[in-house]
Amino acid sequence: MAKWNKMVPVSIFIIAALVFFFFISGYRFTALNAAKANSEVTKDYQLVDQYKMDSSAVFLFKSDSDEMYRTVLSDTSGLLHRSNSSTYIPYRNESLVTVGGMSVSDDDQDPFTFLSVKSNDAHIDYIIAGSGTNRVRKEIKKGERIFFLFPFSKQIDKLNARAFSDKGKKIYYYGYPKNTSAFIDDDLKWHKVNDS
């Protein structure tokens, strides 16, 4: 009985130490809590939306104080979740804005590409994005936000994303300015077709 009484406190100490280690390493019991524990997601970030995949989840946050959207990936590891990856996109006051984007390809999970877009233009009727035979068309109205989630990894500027009017006229394309040789982060956005 005395041996058992000595083992219980040692076991509790080991379990507490393991829980503490996992906690400070960013592991959480839910994918959302793991995303919130990501070092780039501070308390002022608000959850905008979430997207579930096989063994991962993507969360879209925004911060009015930082004027930034942040896309955060949470991976599943057994019964726990962890988030080490995020991307950010600053607020823009334009007709069509990308609010989230991420492309992931590694050996630990299935590849994917995520793109989220918000329209501030009543003339935009739908957006088409994708690669090769895997292109998707989604309707969009002014004030709405839509997303694309592809089962492959591709830079979001290589998704051939285009915005069209209700008459099928191409109005915007997503990427860098045409014929540019300087790839500046601020230039990666939606451009009017006739401005190219």
Secondary structure, 3 states (H helix, E strand, C coil): CHHHHHHHHHHHHHHHHHHHHHHHCCCECCHHHHHHCCCCCCCCCEEEEEEECCCEEEEEEEECCCCEEEEEEEEEECCEEEEEEEEEEECCCCCEEEEEEEEEEECCEEEEEEEEEEECCCCCCEEEEEECCEEEEEECCCCCEEEEEECCCCCHHHCCCEEECCCCCEEEEEECCCCCCCCCHHHCEEEEHHHC
